[in-house]
């Protein structure tokens, strides 16, 4: 059994961009941990205050994770105000040491949203801090591989799909039910989130010669194909 930790700038980011993979892996018995560094509460609908929408989104994050038999963690930072600093990096490093993920997933480095870019750099340093014993914390060091960078319509600049991960038909159906728990994914008037990501899973599935898939990028230094012979 493997543990997958998906770390997003807002509640809903990872559930959309890699949720099909998370759902599929959960059905295979793997452990899923979603982490949101902010609530994503500033996209509040007219009938809810920012504070009330944050409470709703935190409940949505837990409900999604529960459907996957996983764990949801939401840090207390405010939407649009996430800073890249040592405090939050070590908080994320401590979560990595606590849950011991085998794999990290997070945002690509170029985005129209500052919280996504901040999350990218926070996670990279947190991975480093978590993996070194010489950074003495309450819990022992743990190294997680990756990060794999999820495909996000808000993070398109220079993003190139490199790793395609299969989404099973059962995982796709589970994701469809679970993503409906996030109000904005089916009610947003500015972007058709659910429709976009389910269509994208079909497109990436065609490219991967399967039915559904989600695509990820990796660091340039990780793009190595090693063969003993041709």
Residue frames as a rotation matrix with the C-alpha (Angstrom) as fourth column:
UNK 1
0.574 0.819 0.000 0.00
0.819 -0.574 0.000 0.00
0.000 0.000 -1.000 0.00
UNK 2
-0.552 -0.738 0.389 1.26
0.746 -0.645 -0.166 3.46
0.373 0.199 0.906 -0.91
UNK 3
0.197 0.552 -0.810 0.41
0.750 -0.617 -0.238 6.85
-0.631 -0.561 -0.536 0.56
UNK 4
-0.302 -0.186 0.935 -0.23
0.835 -0.526 0.165 9.74
0.461 0.830 0.314 -1.82
UNK 5
-0.057 0.238 -0.970 -0.20
0.684 -0.698 -0.211 13.32
-0.727 -0.675 -0.123 -0.49
UNK 6
-0.126 0.122 0.985 -1.68
0.877 -0.451 0.168 15.98
0.465 0.884 -0.050 -2.77
UNK 7
-0.242 -0.115 -0.963 -0.97
0.750 -0.652 -0.111 19.54
-0.615 -0.749 0.244 -1.64
UNK 8
-0.011 0.354 0.935 -2.93
0.879 -0.442 0.178 22.44
0.476 0.824 -0.306 -3.12
UNK 9
-0.890 -0.298 0.344 -3.10
0.171 -0.919 -0.356 26.16
0.422 -0.258 0.869 -2.60
UNK 10
-0.475 0.822 0.314 -6.87
-0.878 -0.467 -0.107 25.97
0.059 -0.327 0.943 -2.02
UNK 11
-0.404 0.508 0.761 -9.49
-0.080 0.809 -0.583 23.44
-0.911 -0.296 -0.286 -1.11
UNK 12
0.687 0.724 0.067 -10.59
-0.066 0.153 -0.986 21.89
-0.724 0.673 0.153 -4.39
UNK 13
0.283 -0.634 -0.719 -7.36
-0.933 -0.356 -0.053 22.34
-0.223 0.686 -0.693 -6.35
UNK 14
-0.752 -0.654 0.081 -6.02
-0.630 0.749 0.203 18.83
-0.194 0.102 -0.976 -5.94
UNK 15
-0.257 0.748 0.612 -9.48
0.013 0.636 -0.772 17.27
-0.966 -0.191 -0.173 -5.87
UNK 16
0.750 0.515 -0.414 -9.95
-0.346 -0.227 -0.910 18.53
-0.563 0.826 0.008 -9.43
UNK 17
0.388 -0.653 -0.651 -6.51
-0.921 -0.241 -0.306 18.21
0.043 0.718 -0.694 -10.94
UNK 18
-0.657 -0.613 -0.438 -5.52
-0.590 0.780 -0.207 14.78
0.469 0.123 -0.875 -9.64
UNK 19
-0.241 0.651 0.720 -8.75
-0.881 0.165 -0.444 13.62
-0.407 -0.741 0.534 -8.04
UNK 20
0.678 0.488 -0.550 -9.36
-0.698 0.662 -0.273 10.92
0.230 0.569 0.789 -10.62
UNK 21
-0.092 -0.816 -0.571 -6.00
-0.239 0.575 -0.782 9.35
0.967 0.065 -0.248 -9.85
UNK 22
-0.753 -0.169 0.636 -6.58
-0.640 -0.040 -0.767 9.70
0.155 -0.985 -0.078 -6.11
UNK 23
0.220 0.927 0.303 -10.00
-0.929 0.294 -0.225 8.07
-0.298 -0.232 0.926 -6.39
UNK 24
0.611 -0.028 -0.791 -8.64
-0.482 0.780 -0.400 5.23
0.628 0.626 0.463 -8.51
UNK 25
-0.430 -0.869 -0.245 -5.76
-0.242 0.373 -0.896 4.57
0.870 -0.326 -0.371 -6.13
UNK 26
-0.500 0.318 0.805 -8.06
-0.861 -0.090 -0.500 4.68
-0.086 -0.944 0.319 -3.11
UNK 27
0.608 0.788 -0.096 -10.14
-0.793 0.597 -0.121 1.89
-0.038 0.150 0.988 -4.65
UNK 28
0.402 -0.564 -0.721 -6.96
-0.146 0.738 -0.659 -0.16
0.904 0.370 0.214 -4.96
UNK 29
0.726 -0.008 -0.688 -6.34
0.620 0.441 0.649 0.19
0.298 -0.898 0.325 -1.21
UNK 30
-0.377 -0.906 0.193 -3.85
0.727 -0.418 -0.545 3.04
0.574 -0.065 0.816 -1.21
UNK 31
0.086 0.331 -0.940 -3.97
0.897 -0.436 -0.071 5.84
-0.433 -0.837 -0.334 1.38
UNK 32
-0.018 0.023 1.000 -4.91
0.709 -0.705 0.029 9.35
0.705 0.709 -0.003 0.24
UNK 33
-0.039 -0.016 -0.999 -4.06
0.823 -0.567 -0.023 12.60
-0.566 -0.824 0.035 2.06
UNK 34
0.223 0.122 0.967 -5.23
0.724 -0.685 -0.081 15.95
0.653 0.718 -0.241 0.69
UNK 35
-0.205 -0.349 -0.914 -3.69
0.836 -0.548 0.021 19.13
-0.508 -0.760 0.404 2.06
UNK 36
0.440 0.322 0.838 -4.96
0.679 -0.730 -0.076 22.65
0.588 0.603 -0.540 1.32
UNK 37
-0.587 -0.756 -0.289 -2.77
0.777 -0.425 -0.465 25.54
0.228 -0.497 0.837 2.44
UNK 38
-0.895 0.445 -0.032 -5.72
-0.408 -0.846 -0.342 27.97
-0.179 -0.293 0.939 2.32
UNK 39
-0.368 0.846 0.386 -9.48
0.159 0.466 -0.870 27.53
-0.916 -0.259 -0.306 2.27
UNK 40
-0.885 0.078 0.459 -10.05
0.452 -0.099 0.887 29.10
0.114 0.992 0.052 -1.13
UNK 41
-0.271 0.857 -0.439 -12.83
0.855 0.005 -0.518 31.01
-0.442 -0.516 -0.734 0.57
UNK 42
-0.527 0.036 -0.849 -12.66
-0.074 -0.997 0.004 34.26
-0.847 0.064 0.528 -1.41
UNK 43
-0.929 0.324 -0.182 -14.65
-0.164 0.083 0.983 32.74
0.333 0.943 -0.024 -4.24
UNK 44
-0.774 0.632 -0.028 -17.67
0.284 0.307 -0.908 32.85
-0.566 -0.711 -0.417 -1.97
UNK 45
-0.475 0.709 0.520 -21.13
0.742 0.005 0.671 32.85
0.473 0.705 -0.528 -3.57
UNK 46
-0.490 0.283 0.825 -23.44
-0.198 -0.957 0.210 35.82
0.849 -0.060 0.525 -2.92
UNK 47
0.541 0.841 0.033 -25.46
-0.248 0.122 0.961 33.98
0.804 -0.528 0.274 -0.30
UNK 48
0.716 -0.353 -0.602 -22.44
0.683 0.534 0.498 33.22
0.146 -0.768 0.624 1.93
UNK 49
0.842 -0.540 0.017 -19.91
-0.515 -0.793 0.324 35.39
-0.162 -0.281 -0.946 3.73
UNK 50
0.157 -0.882 -0.444 -16.22
-0.655 0.243 -0.715 34.64
0.739 0.403 -0.540 3.25
UNK 51
-0.579 -0.393 0.714 -16.06
-0.814 0.326 -0.481 33.17
-0.044 -0.860 -0.509 6.76
UNK 52
0.252 0.764 0.594 -19.11
-0.606 0.603 -0.519 30.97
-0.755 -0.229 0.615 6.24
UNK 53
0.815 0.016 -0.580 -17.86
-0.534 0.413 -0.738 29.78
0.228 0.911 0.345 2.86
UNK 54
-0.288 -0.957 -0.030 -14.56
-0.807 0.260 -0.530 28.78
0.515 -0.128 -0.848 4.44
UNK 55
-0.398 0.212 0.893 -16.44
-0.688 0.575 -0.443 26.59
-0.608 -0.790 -0.083 6.92
UNK 56
0.701 0.713 0.007 -18.40
-0.496 0.494 -0.714 25.07
-0.513 0.497 0.700 4.05
UNK 57
0.529 -0.557 -0.640 -15.28
-0.655 0.211 -0.726 24.40
0.540 0.803 -0.253 2.02
UNK 58
-0.537 -0.712 0.452 -13.51
-0.838 0.386 -0.386 22.75
0.101 -0.586 -0.804 4.95
UNK 59
0.006 0.640 0.769 -16.53
-0.501 0.667 -0.551 20.46
-0.865 -0.382 0.325 5.31
UNK 60
0.845 0.289 -0.450 -16.43
-0.522 0.267 -0.810 19.77
-0.114 0.919 0.376 1.55
UNK 61
-0.010 -0.945 -0.327 -12.74
-0.858 0.176 -0.483 18.86
0.514 0.276 -0.812 1.73
UNK 62
-0.601 -0.170 0.781 -13.41
-0.677 0.627 -0.385 16.39
-0.424 -0.760 -0.492 4.53
UNK 63
0.409 0.853 0.325 -16.40
-0.456 0.499 -0.737 14.89
-0.790 0.153 0.593 2.72
UNK 64
0.646 -0.263 -0.716 -14.34
-0.699 0.174 -0.694 14.35
0.307 0.949 -0.071 -0.45
UNK 65
-0.445 -0.895 0.015 -11.52
-0.801 0.391 -0.453 12.70
0.399 -0.213 -0.892 1.50
UNK 66
-0.316 0.407 0.857 -14.02
-0.645 0.570 -0.508 10.57
-0.696 -0.713 0.082 3.42
UNK 67
0.738 0.645 -0.198 -15.45
-0.562 0.425 -0.710 9.21
-0.374 0.635 0.676 0.17
UNK 68
0.439 -0.683 -0.584 -11.93
-0.510 0.346 -0.788 8.09
0.740 0.643 -0.197 -0.75
UNK 69
0.853 -0.088 -0.515 -11.29
0.432 0.673 0.601 6.67
0.293 -0.735 0.612 2.71
UNK 70
-0.064 -0.965 0.254 -8.62
0.679 -0.229 -0.697 9.32
0.731 0.128 0.670 3.12
UNK 71
0.064 -0.080 -0.995 -7.62
0.896 -0.434 0.093 12.28
-0.440 -0.897 0.043 5.26
UNK 72
0.422 0.090 0.902 -8.13
0.573 -0.797 -0.189 16.00
0.702 0.597 -0.388 4.68
UNK 73
-0.077 -0.492 -0.867 -5.86
0.903 -0.404 0.149 18.64
-0.423 -0.771 0.475 6.21
UNK 74
0.509 0.232 0.829 -6.52
0.588 -0.797 -0.138 22.37
0.628 0.558 -0.542 5.84
UNK 75
-0.503 -0.734 -0.456 -3.97
0.859 -0.370 -0.353 24.88
0.091 -0.570 0.817 7.11
UNK 76
0.167 0.716 -0.678 -5.24
0.832 -0.470 -0.293 28.17
-0.528 -0.515 -0.675 8.58
UNK 77
-0.766 -0.554 -0.325 -3.93
0.314 -0.765 0.562 30.55
-0.560 0.329 0.760 5.92
UNK 78
0.139 0.872 -0.470 -6.21
-0.021 -0.472 -0.882 32.98
-0.990 0.133 -0.047 4.09
UNK 79
0.364 0.133 0.922 -7.08
0.862 0.328 -0.387 32.70
-0.354 0.935 0.005 0.42
UNK 80
0.734 -0.109 0.671 -4.95
0.420 -0.704 -0.573 35.10
0.534 0.702 -0.471 -1.62
UNK 81
0.731 -0.435 0.526 -2.58
-0.637 -0.712 0.296 35.81
0.245 -0.551 -0.797 1.28
UNK 82
0.918 -0.394 0.051 -0.33
0.350 0.862 0.367 32.74
-0.188 -0.319 0.929 1.29
UNK 83
0.636 -0.766 -0.087 3.30
-0.771 -0.636 -0.036 33.70
-0.028 0.090 -0.996 1.86
UNK 84
0.645 -0.561 -0.518 6.40
0.220 0.787 -0.577 31.71
0.731 0.258 0.631 1.03
UNK 85
0.229 -0.570 0.789 8.17
-0.855 -0.505 -0.116 31.60
0.465 -0.648 -0.603 4.37
UNK 86
-0.697 -0.636 -0.331 9.98
-0.403 0.730 -0.552 29.17
0.593 -0.252 -0.765 6.65
UNK 87
-0.591 0.526 0.612 7.01
-0.656 0.127 -0.744 28.83
-0.469 -0.841 0.270 9.02
UNK 88
0.494 0.860 -0.129 4.66
-0.765 0.360 -0.535 27.35
-0.414 0.363 0.835 6.47
UNK 89
0.132 -0.525 -0.841 7.42
-0.724 0.528 -0.444 25.30
0.677 0.667 -0.310 4.84
UNK 90
-0.863 -0.497 0.090 8.15
-0.408 0.581 -0.704 23.57
0.298 -0.644 -0.705 8.14
UNK 91
-0.202 0.872 0.445 4.44
-0.728 0.171 -0.664 23.07
-0.656 -0.458 0.600 8.80
UNK 92
0.657 0.408 -0.634 4.16
-0.746 0.472 -0.469 21.21
0.108 0.782 0.614 5.51
UNK 93
-0.286 -0.840 -0.461 7.42
-0.597 0.532 -0.600 19.34
0.750 0.104 -0.654 6.24
UNK 94
-0.754 0.053 0.655 5.94
-0.600 0.352 -0.719 18.21
-0.268 -0.935 -0.233 9.55
UNK 95
0.372 0.927 0.055 2.85
-0.762 0.338 -0.553 16.91
-0.531 0.163 0.832 7.73
UNK 96
0.386 -0.331 -0.861 5.10
-0.680 0.529 -0.508 14.94
0.624 0.782 -0.021 5.38
UNK 97
-0.721 -0.693 0.018 6.89
-0.490 0.492 -0.720 13.43
0.490 -0.528 -0.694 8.37
UNK 98
-0.444 0.628 0.639 3.57
-0.718 0.177 -0.673 12.69
-0.536 -0.758 0.373 10.08
UNK 99
0.561 0.826 0.043 1.77
-0.596 0.439 -0.672 10.95
-0.574 0.352 0.739 7.20
UNK 100
-0.303 -0.842 0.446 4.88
-0.241 0.521 0.819 9.52
-0.922 0.141 -0.361 5.49
UNK 101
0.754 0.604 -0.258 3.68
-0.383 0.085 -0.920 9.80
-0.534 0.793 0.295 1.88
UNK 102
0.127 -0.671 0.731 5.44
0.660 0.607 0.443 7.83
-0.741 0.426 0.520 -0.80
UNK 103
-0.437 -0.157 0.885 4.56
0.865 -0.341 0.367 10.45
0.244 0.927 0.285 -3.41
UNK 104
-0.338 0.316 -0.886 3.86
0.318 -0.848 -0.424 14.19
-0.886 -0.426 0.186 -3.38
UNK 105
-0.194 0.339 0.920 1.61
0.946 -0.185 0.268 16.00
0.261 0.922 -0.285 -5.88
UNK 106
-0.091 0.198 -0.976 1.31
0.522 -0.825 -0.216 19.77
-0.848 -0.529 -0.028 -6.05
UNK 107
0.829 0.483 -0.282 1.05
0.100 -0.624 -0.775 22.80
-0.550 0.614 -0.566 -8.36
UNK 108
0.292 -0.667 0.686 3.17
0.918 -0.006 -0.396 23.63
0.268 0.745 0.610 -11.38
UNK 109
-0.344 -0.611 -0.713 5.42
0.845 -0.533 0.049 26.66
-0.410 -0.586 0.699 -10.88
UNK 110
-0.999 0.023 0.025 3.72
-0.008 -0.880 0.476 29.09
0.033 0.475 0.879 -13.30
UNK 111
-0.336 0.935 -0.112 0.18
0.941 0.327 -0.089 30.17
-0.046 -0.135 -0.990 -12.56
UNK 112
-0.236 0.391 0.889 -2.28
0.208 -0.874 0.440 33.02
0.949 0.289 0.125 -12.84
UNK 113
0.805 0.580 0.121 -2.88
-0.032 -0.162 0.986 32.54
0.592 -0.798 -0.112 -9.11
UNK 114
0.049 -0.863 0.503 -0.24
-0.729 -0.376 -0.573 33.63
0.683 -0.338 -0.647 -6.61
UNK 115
0.328 0.113 0.938 -1.28
-0.861 0.444 0.247 30.98
-0.388 -0.889 0.243 -4.07
UNK 116
0.996 0.013 0.086 -0.57
0.027 0.899 -0.438 28.23
-0.083 0.439 0.895 -6.58
UNK 117
0.437 -0.896 0.077 2.92
-0.063 -0.116 -0.991 29.53
0.897 0.428 -0.107 -7.29
UNK 118
0.024 -0.396 0.918 3.55
-0.948 -0.301 -0.105 29.99
0.318 -0.867 -0.383 -3.56
UNK 119
0.721 0.330 0.609 2.44
-0.547 0.811 0.207 26.42
-0.426 -0.483 0.765 -2.89
UNK 120
0.870 -0.439 -0.225 4.83
0.065 0.555 -0.829 25.09
0.489 0.707 0.511 -5.53
UNK 121
-0.004 -0.961 0.277 7.86
-0.291 -0.263 -0.920 26.61
0.957 -0.084 -0.278 -3.80
UNK 122
0.131 0.133 0.982 6.62
-0.991 -0.008 0.134 25.82
0.026 -0.991 0.131 -0.30
UNK 123
0.921 0.308 0.240 6.23
-0.321 0.947 0.016 22.14
-0.222 -0.092 0.971 -1.16
UNK 124
0.622 -0.749 -0.231 9.63
0.061 0.340 -0.939 21.85
0.781 0.570 0.257 -2.82
UNK 125
-0.301 -0.756 0.581 11.41
-0.596 -0.326 -0.734 23.17
0.744 -0.567 -0.353 0.28
UNK 126
0.296 0.490 0.820 9.13
-0.943 0.284 0.171 21.22
-0.149 -0.824 0.546 2.62
UNK 127
0.953 -0.010 -0.301 10.07
-0.094 0.940 -0.329 18.02
0.287 0.342 0.895 0.81
UNK 128
0.108 -0.994 0.007 13.74
-0.027 -0.010 -1.000 18.89
0.994 0.108 -0.028 1.36
UNK 129
-0.303 -0.201 0.932 13.28
-0.852 -0.380 -0.359 19.76
0.426 -0.903 -0.056 5.04
UNK 130
0.629 0.653 0.422 11.20
-0.771 0.593 0.233 16.67
-0.098 -0.472 0.876 5.75
UNK 131
0.898 -0.202 -0.392 13.76
-0.018 0.872 -0.489 14.35
0.441 0.446 0.779 4.23
UNK 132
-0.038 -0.996 0.082 16.88
-0.103 -0.078 -0.992 15.48
0.994 -0.046 -0.100 6.09
UNK 133
0.388 0.140 -0.911 17.60
0.779 0.479 0.405 14.12
0.493 -0.867 0.077 9.58
UNK 134
-0.622 -0.754 -0.212 19.72
0.756 -0.506 -0.415 17.16
0.205 -0.418 0.885 10.33
UNK 135
-0.503 0.588 0.634 16.54
-0.443 -0.805 0.395 19.27
0.742 -0.082 0.665 10.44
UNK 136
-0.905 0.086 -0.416 15.54
0.372 0.632 -0.680 18.26
0.204 -0.770 -0.604 13.94
UNK 137
-0.368 0.881 0.298 11.78
-0.678 -0.474 0.562 18.31
0.636 0.005 0.772 14.45
UNK 138
-0.008 0.452 0.892 9.33
-0.935 0.313 -0.167 16.46
-0.355 -0.835 0.420 16.66
UNK 139
0.822 0.367 0.435 9.04
-0.185 0.895 -0.407 13.57
-0.538 0.254 0.803 14.19
UNK 140
-0.098 -0.923 0.371 11.82
0.224 0.343 0.912 11.68
-0.970 0.173 0.174 12.38
UNK 141
-0.468 -0.191 -0.863 12.81
-0.682 -0.542 0.490 12.50
-0.561 0.818 0.123 8.84
UNK 142
0.082 0.482 0.872 10.87
0.426 0.774 -0.468 11.08
-0.901 0.410 -0.142 5.92
UNK 143
-0.754 -0.359 -0.550 11.56
-0.336 -0.510 0.792 11.47
-0.565 0.782 0.264 2.21
UNK 144
0.309 0.876 0.371 8.67
0.214 0.316 -0.924 11.54
-0.927 0.365 -0.090 -0.27
UNK 145
-0.587 -0.548 0.596 9.29
0.670 0.085 0.738 11.23
-0.455 0.832 0.317 -4.00
UNK 146
0.479 0.671 0.566 8.18
0.865 -0.470 -0.176 13.79
0.147 0.574 -0.806 -6.54
UNK 147
-0.234 0.968 -0.090 6.73
-0.138 -0.125 -0.982 16.29
-0.962 -0.218 0.163 -6.53
UNK 148
-0.607 0.261 0.751 4.56
0.793 0.257 0.552 15.54
-0.049 0.931 -0.363 -9.52
UNK 149
-0.833 0.248 -0.495 2.91
-0.162 -0.964 -0.209 18.68
-0.529 -0.094 0.844 -10.84
UNK 150
-0.235 0.863 0.447 -0.79
0.668 0.477 -0.571 18.37
-0.706 0.164 -0.689 -11.61
UNK 151
-0.795 0.029 0.605 -2.36
0.535 -0.435 0.724 19.79
0.285 0.900 0.330 -14.76
UNK 152
-0.139 0.697 -0.703 -4.45
0.719 -0.417 -0.556 22.84
-0.681 -0.583 -0.443 -13.92
UNK 153
0.340 0.321 0.884 -6.16
0.896 -0.397 -0.201 25.25
0.287 0.860 -0.423 -16.29
UNK 154
1.000 0.019 0.017 -4.92
0.011 -0.935 0.356 28.09
0.023 -0.355 -0.934 -14.05
UNK 155
0.363 -0.929 0.075 -1.29
-0.307 -0.043 0.951 26.87
-0.880 -0.368 -0.300 -14.25
UNK 156
0.888 0.181 0.423 -0.78
0.259 0.564 -0.784 26.47
-0.381 0.806 0.454 -18.02
UNK 157
0.763 -0.578 -0.287 2.37
-0.643 -0.643 -0.415 28.47
0.056 0.502 -0.863 -18.75
UNK 158
-0.180 -0.922 -0.344 5.13
-0.906 0.291 -0.307 26.11
0.383 0.256 -0.888 -19.94
UNK 159
-0.010 0.228 0.974 3.29
-0.637 0.749 -0.182 23.10
-0.771 -0.622 0.138 -18.49
UNK 160
-0.185 -0.093 -0.978 4.06
-0.894 0.429 0.128 20.03
0.408 0.899 -0.162 -20.59
UNK 161
0.766 0.505 0.399 2.38
-0.624 0.734 0.270 16.71
-0.157 -0.455 0.876 -19.81
UNK 162
-0.223 -0.925 -0.307 5.12
-0.911 0.310 -0.273 14.17
0.348 0.219 -0.912 -19.14
UNK 163
-0.995 -0.038 0.087 3.70
-0.074 0.888 -0.453 11.47
-0.060 -0.458 -0.887 -16.86
UNK 164
-0.221 0.961 -0.166 0.27
-0.742 -0.055 0.669 10.02
0.634 0.270 0.725 -17.62
UNK 165
-0.945 -0.033 0.325 -1.46
-0.271 0.637 -0.722 8.10
-0.183 -0.770 -0.611 -14.82
UNK 166
-0.679 0.699 -0.225 -4.43
0.222 0.487 0.845 5.88
0.700 0.523 -0.486 -15.50
UNK 167
-0.625 0.652 0.429 -7.83
-0.740 -0.319 -0.593 6.69
-0.250 -0.688 0.682 -14.02
UNK 168
-0.939 0.293 0.181 -9.94
0.316 0.941 0.119 3.54
-0.135 0.169 -0.976 -13.76
UNK 169
-0.466 0.847 0.256 -13.58
0.100 -0.236 0.966 3.57
0.879 0.476 0.025 -14.81
UNK 170
0.334 0.560 -0.758 -14.59
0.819 0.226 0.528 2.94
0.467 -0.797 -0.383 -11.19
UNK 171
-0.403 -0.575 -0.712 -12.23
0.833 -0.552 -0.026 5.71
-0.379 -0.604 0.701 -10.06
UNK 172
-0.921 0.108 0.375 -13.69
0.151 -0.786 0.599 8.12
0.360 0.608 0.708 -12.59
UNK 173
0.005 1.000 -0.029 -17.22
0.301 0.026 0.953 7.40
0.954 -0.014 -0.301 -11.35
UNK 174
0.230 0.000 -0.973 -16.15
0.973 0.029 0.230 7.80
0.028 -1.000 0.007 -7.72
UNK 175
-0.786 -0.570 -0.239 -14.48
0.564 -0.820 0.099 11.11
-0.252 -0.057 0.966 -8.59
UNK 176
-0.618 0.618 0.486 -17.64
0.160 -0.506 0.847 12.32
0.770 0.602 0.214 -10.35
UNK 177
0.427 0.805 -0.411 -19.66
0.578 0.107 0.809 11.72
0.696 -0.583 -0.419 -7.19
UNK 178
0.121 -0.462 -0.879 -17.04
0.968 -0.142 0.207 13.11
-0.220 -0.875 0.430 -4.84
UNK 179
-0.841 -0.504 0.197 -16.32
0.538 -0.817 0.206 16.30
0.057 0.279 0.959 -6.80
UNK 180
-0.120 0.890 0.441 -20.03
0.374 -0.371 0.850 17.18
0.920 0.267 -0.288 -6.70
UNK 181
0.396 0.222 -0.891 -19.53
0.914 -0.004 0.405 17.74
0.086 -0.975 -0.205 -2.97
UNK 182
-0.609 -0.631 -0.480 -17.51
0.615 -0.758 0.217 20.85
-0.501 -0.163 0.850 -3.81
UNK 183
0.305 0.885 -0.352 -20.08
0.455 -0.460 -0.762 23.58
-0.836 0.073 -0.543 -4.44
UNK 184
0.138 -0.259 -0.956 -17.96
-0.536 -0.831 0.148 25.65
-0.833 0.492 -0.253 -6.83
UNK 185
-0.786 -0.576 0.224 -17.14
-0.149 0.528 0.836 22.76
-0.600 0.624 -0.500 -9.15
UNK 186
-0.580 0.640 0.504 -20.74
0.814 0.477 0.331 22.48
-0.028 0.602 -0.798 -10.36
UNK 187
0.454 0.840 -0.298 -22.16
0.841 -0.515 -0.168 25.92
-0.294 -0.174 -0.940 -9.51
UNK 188
-0.384 -0.665 -0.641 -19.46
0.361 -0.747 0.559 28.35
-0.850 -0.017 0.527 -10.63
UNK 189
0.755 0.655 0.042 -20.70
0.341 -0.338 -0.877 30.86
-0.560 0.676 -0.478 -13.21
UNK 190
0.514 -0.639 -0.572 -17.17
-0.702 -0.697 0.147 31.82
-0.493 0.326 -0.807 -14.26
UNK 191
-0.456 -0.695 -0.556 -15.78
-0.869 0.482 0.110 28.41
0.192 0.533 -0.824 -15.24
UNK 192
0.677 0.710 -0.192 -17.24
-0.675 0.704 0.222 24.93
0.293 -0.021 0.956 -15.78
UNK 193
-0.117 -0.866 0.487 -14.84
-0.981 0.176 0.077 23.10
-0.153 -0.469 -0.870 -13.49
UNK 194
0.019 0.139 0.990 -16.32
-0.274 0.953 -0.129 19.62
-0.962 -0.269 0.057 -13.41
UNK 195
0.912 0.392 0.122 -17.04
0.015 0.265 -0.964 19.58
-0.410 0.881 0.236 -17.14
UNK 196
0.575 -0.761 -0.300 -13.52
-0.776 -0.391 -0.496 20.72
0.260 0.518 -0.815 -17.97
UNK 197
-0.293 -0.808 0.511 -11.69
-0.921 0.381 0.075 18.20
-0.255 -0.449 -0.856 -15.81
UNK 198
0.182 0.355 0.917 -13.81
-0.100 0.934 -0.342 15.22
-0.978 -0.030 0.205 -16.75
UNK 199
0.987 0.114 -0.110 -13.32
-0.110 -0.007 -0.994 16.11
-0.114 0.994 0.005 -20.42
UNK 200
0.307 -0.949 -0.074 -9.58
-0.930 -0.282 -0.236 16.53
0.203 0.142 -0.969 -19.84
UNK 201
-0.148 -0.319 0.936 -9.42
-0.589 0.789 0.176 13.07
-0.794 -0.525 -0.305 -18.29
UNK 202
0.699 0.449 0.557 -10.92
0.185 0.639 -0.747 11.70
-0.691 0.625 0.363 -21.50
UNK 203
0.872 -0.426 -0.242 -8.45
-0.431 -0.433 -0.792 13.61
0.233 0.795 -0.561 -23.67
UNK 204
-0.051 -0.944 0.326 -5.43
-0.997 0.064 0.029 12.47
-0.049 -0.324 -0.945 -21.64
UNK 205
0.166 0.198 0.966 -6.88
-0.287 0.947 -0.144 8.97
-0.943 -0.253 0.214 -21.67
UNK 206
0.980 0.187 0.061 -6.90
0.017 0.232 -0.973 8.98
-0.196 0.955 0.224 -25.48
UNK 207
0.520 -0.848 -0.103 -3.29
-0.746 -0.393 -0.538 10.16
0.415 0.357 -0.837 -25.53
UNK 208
-0.316 -0.635 0.705 -2.32
-0.904 0.427 -0.021 7.42
-0.287 -0.644 -0.709 -23.05
UNK 209
-0.522 0.187 -0.832 -4.19
-0.501 0.722 0.477 4.75
0.690 0.666 -0.284 -25.05
UNK 210
-0.851 0.379 -0.363 -6.65
0.525 0.598 -0.606 4.13
-0.013 -0.706 -0.708 -22.25
UNK 211
0.081 0.967 0.241 -10.10
0.892 -0.178 0.416 5.45
0.445 0.181 -0.877 -21.31
UNK 212
0.928 0.192 0.319 -9.27
0.029 -0.892 0.451 8.07
0.371 -0.409 -0.833 -18.67
UNK 213
0.088 -0.917 -0.390 -5.99
0.952 0.192 -0.237 9.50
0.293 -0.350 0.890 -17.40
UNK 214
0.984 0.052 -0.169 -4.53
0.100 -0.951 0.293 12.57
-0.145 -0.306 -0.941 -15.71
UNK 215
0.464 -0.838 0.287 -1.25
0.579 0.042 -0.814 14.15
0.670 0.544 0.505 -16.75
UNK 216
0.865 -0.308 -0.397 1.60
0.246 -0.430 0.869 15.52
-0.438 -0.849 -0.296 -14.66
UNK 217
0.626 -0.766 0.145 4.86
-0.185 -0.326 -0.927 17.32
0.758 0.553 -0.346 -15.23
UNK 218
0.738 -0.500 -0.453 8.13
0.650 0.344 0.678 16.83
-0.183 -0.795 0.579 -13.36
UNK 219
0.549 -0.635 -0.544 11.33
-0.314 -0.759 0.570 18.80
-0.775 -0.142 -0.616 -12.91
UNK 220
0.718 -0.304 -0.626 13.59
-0.658 -0.003 -0.753 18.90
0.227 0.953 -0.202 -15.95
UNK 221
-0.330 -0.932 0.152 16.37
-0.930 0.293 -0.222 17.11
0.162 -0.215 -0.963 -14.05
UNK 222
-0.239 0.321 0.916 13.98
-0.460 0.794 -0.398 14.22
-0.855 -0.517 -0.042 -13.41
UNK 223
0.757 0.572 -0.317 13.32
-0.517 0.227 -0.825 13.66
-0.400 0.789 0.467 -17.10
UNK 224
-0.411 -0.903 -0.127 15.69
-0.872 0.348 0.345 10.77
-0.267 0.252 -0.930 -17.66
UNK 225
0.848 0.518 -0.116 15.10
-0.529 0.807 -0.264 7.58
-0.043 0.285 0.958 -19.61
UNK 226
-0.169 -0.954 0.247 17.76
-0.930 0.237 0.280 5.03
-0.326 -0.182 -0.928 -18.69
UNK 227
0.886 0.413 -0.211 18.17
-0.463 0.804 -0.373 1.84
0.016 0.428 0.903 -20.76
UNK 228
0.269 -0.793 0.547 20.71
-0.118 0.536 0.836 -0.95
-0.956 -0.290 0.051 -20.63
UNK 229
-0.827 -0.480 0.293 20.39
0.227 0.190 0.955 -1.38
-0.514 0.856 -0.048 -24.40
UNK 230
-0.423 0.693 -0.584 18.10
-0.865 -0.500 0.033 -0.54
-0.269 0.520 0.811 -27.30
